[in-house]
Amino acid sequence: MKCAPFEYVRPTSVDDVLAALAEADGEGKILAGGQSLVPVMALRMARPAVLVDVNKVEGLSDLECDDGSVHVGALVRHRTLAEQTAHPLLAEAARHIGHTAIRTRGTAGGSIAHADPAAELPVVAVATGATVTVAGADGDRWVAAEDLFAGPLMTTLDPDEMVTGIDFPVPTRWGFAEFARRHGDFALVTVVVAEVDGDLRIVVGGVGPVPIRARSTGAETLGDELTPTGDLHGSADFRRGLAIEMARRALASAGIQG
Ligand SMILES: Cc1cc2nc3c(=O)[nH]c(=O)nc-3n(C[C@H](O)[C@H](O)[C@H](O)COP(=O)(O)OP(=O)(O)OC[C@H]3O[C@@H](n4cnc5c(N)ncnc54)[C@H](O)[C@@H]3O)c2cc1C
């Protein structure tokens, strides 16, 4: 199938992006790496009247280290995240995203805004207590990652807002484990363990509508907290079992007795 007709604009500043979204009056969509949006447009599951290409917007492709955090501009590509050394957990997570072509185009801002429950970066964002910078008509606002994700492919962003960057605290201890059927596939379950400022979090992706922060800090008790649903990739019990095993591995790689 081909995309439905749309108007295409390519602003070069955040202000112009916001103006284009406002003018589109809820019918506009930001185009970043296009790795999630273009396939759904081609299937006509999304039919934006205006496509606002943000790839030429200046100042959103930088990665900066600052006081225990790494600031990732919205247009930083997954490949850059995978290759940087300032935030080893982010690098490990980014290496697990799709294939080379997807990592070369896909962006951090796009992944966070797309809010796929099986995606790696939202899980890292919640586990590290990341803060998302959101630009809108009234200026910038800062949203804790766990308050951004509202459901599968749903966020608390307004249609005329834009993610401009994410601040990921660098954890003192961390572990990452995921299970995918084949290399490059979306994971069935991802577990990230991160300790930031003495606060240890275990966060699980793929077992609910958003990344789930566990109350427990042990792999065995984690299973009692999760209520995954079964689908064609596996039963609910299979996903729960995977989550326990991935948590065990993530805790072990963080050097924590699970
Ligand atoms: C074959 C394949 C395999 C993949 N495997 C994985 C995987 O294993 N793990 C994984 O995490 N992802 C995977 N992806 C998705 C990939 O990571 C995408 O890059 C990511 O989900 C979206 O980023 P993008 O820059 O391509 O966004 P786009 O596709 O351009 O946009 C996605 C959505 O986010 C919105 N958006 C984009 N940028 C912003 C912004 N700055 N502010 C507000 N809204 C914005 C768009 O309007 C759109 O609704 C895969 C994709 C493909 C095609």
The ligand as an ORCA input file, in Angstrom:
! r2SCAN-3c Opt
* xyz 0 1
  C      12.088     -3.586     11.301
  C      12.105     -2.679     12.500
  C      12.601     -3.165     13.707
  C      12.628     -2.352     14.831
  N      13.107     -2.871     15.989
  C      13.099     -2.105     17.094
  C      13.584     -2.623     18.328
  O      14.040     -3.759     18.452
  N      13.523     -1.798     19.421
  C      13.038     -0.514     19.341
  O      13.009      0.185     20.347
  N      12.593     -0.012     18.184
  C      12.618     -0.754     17.062
  N      12.160     -0.241     15.891
  C      11.631      1.153     15.888
  C      12.758      2.168     15.827
  O      13.487      2.154     17.031
  C      12.241      3.601     15.644
  O      13.376      4.318     15.321
  C      11.583      4.303     16.813
  O      10.528      3.580     17.340
  C      10.965      5.632     16.370
  O      11.969      6.535     16.091
  P      11.952      7.356     14.758
  O      12.945      8.428     14.942
  O      12.108      6.453     13.604
  O      10.487      8.039     14.803
  P       9.388      8.230     13.675
  O       9.050      6.937     13.047
  O       9.783      9.343     12.776
  O       8.179      8.721     14.600
  C       7.545      7.823     15.499
  C       6.433      8.580     16.257
  O       6.999      9.512     17.161
  C       6.616     10.864     16.827
  N       7.822     11.673     17.025
  C       9.043     11.468     16.491
  N       9.928     12.339     16.984
  C       9.248     13.115     17.853
  C       9.622     14.192     18.707
  N      10.872     14.642     18.747
  N       8.664     14.762     19.483
  C       7.386     14.300     19.467
  N       6.974     13.282     18.668
  C       7.907     12.699     17.891
  C       6.146     10.798     15.389
  O       5.210     11.824     15.092
  C       5.526      9.416     15.338
  O       4.238      9.438     15.906
  C      12.153     -1.008     14.751
  C      11.664     -0.513     13.531
  C      11.646     -1.339     12.419
  C      11.133     -0.774     11.120
*
